[in-house]
Each structure stands twice: as structure tokens, then as C-alpha cells.
Amino acid sequence: SQQGEEDPQALSIQEGENATMNCSYKTSINNLQWYRQNSGRGLVHLILIRSNEREKHSGRLRVTLDTSKKSSSLLITASRAADTASYFCAQGGSEKLVFGKGMKLTVNP
Amino acid sequence: DAGITQSPRHKVTETGTPVTLRCHQTENHRYMYWYRQDPGHGLRLIHYSYGVKDTDKGEVSDGYSVSRSKTEDFLLTLESATSSQTSVYFCAIRKITGTSGTGELFFGEGSRLTVL
């Protein structure tokens, strides 16, 4: 399987804390993307980082990419209860995206 | 809203029956995808299409076929459903940004299929 892996598989934090999720992947990539999925809904794109980029920010999100280690991290700062969801990383090739197995984040109010 | 609708949203069927799931888009995007989502496996690609009548297999294509006769519709067919195909199926379209082909996916709301 080419699937990547998110780590940890589940994380529970308090509102206001930061949440860090890690992703490891196996093959060379054009880009690495992060998605969020609320319970019972489709996935929603959060952020994309290209293979020649090392860090990217979007609002409370910060993504890093280390192609030498084939890993990425997603940091959510000042978490809110509404951030409770599953988060997926996805390896972007020229035509397909390969998703990891996902990580469940619970933010307690 | 990327204008993606999946139908049916819920279906219960019996083993051995054929099932077709439909994905409809309103924005004329070239790439469309079918994924299945199962606990412990995340999302796995079944088939995808890169144009009318142009399709290719993903990592879990056995037991599934697809067709794309119009840009806006991408059909996923289970010729003879099995219990192992009980899953939530997601359709997605790809919006290409820039010249590198990099794009992000926009997903439908999913079709929950139960095969008894």
C-alpha cells in the first residue's frame, strides 16, 4: 500500500491548546495536502504544500514538509471545539491523491 | 460548494445484486474520483477519470467498474455486490491550480452502502 500514516491516530486536547499531527509518506510527491472531515461529512481541503516548500501558513494552520524524511506536520494553534474532526494527509502525484488513514482530533471545551 | 452531488446517499442491498452510484458535478472539471472509506483504512482510491471515456484503476478496483459518458457524470458500478463492499463511498473532483497540475479535491457528501 502507498498509504501514508498520520500520527498520533487520536488526540484529545483542551480548547486553546495547540494540536500537532504528523504524517509520514512513502513515495516521492508533487505536493502534500491536509484535509478535515467532520463526522458524517465529506472531506474538506485545508492546505497544500508543494514539494519545494518547507513551511506554509493559513490562518491558525501551519504545515511543514521535510521531503528528506518523507514527513509533514500540521499544527493547529489555539484550538477550538469546532476543530474536532478527523484529519487526513494526502500525497499528491500528477493525477492521484493517496490518503493516509486519518487522525481523530477531539477538542474539549 | 463545488457543485458535487452523489446519489443515492443511502442504500441497502443484498449480496449478488448490482448497484450503481452516481456522482454529478456542475463545474465541468476534468478529473473525477471514487474513494471508499472504511474504519482502519482511511480513504482508498477505487477508480478515477481524467476525461470523458478515460478512466483508470486505483488501489482497490477489484469488483468495481466505472463509466464516464459525459463530463458531468461519473458512475461507479458494483456488478455483484458483496458484504465486503459495505462502505461509505465518496466522489471527488479535482480543481487544477497553476501549470504544474497540482490540484485539490472537493468531495461529495458520501453514499453509504450496506450489503446484506
Interface residues (C-beta under 8 A of the other chain):
Chain A: S1 Q2 Q3 N30 N31 Q33 Y35 G40 R41 G42 L43 V44 H45 L48 R50 F88 A90 G92 S94 E95 K96 L97 V98 F99 G100 K101 G102
Chain B: Y31 Y33 Y35 G40 H41 G42 L43 R44 L45 Y48 Y50 D56 G58 E59 F90 A92 S100 G101 T102 G103 E104 L105 F106 F107 G108 E109 G110
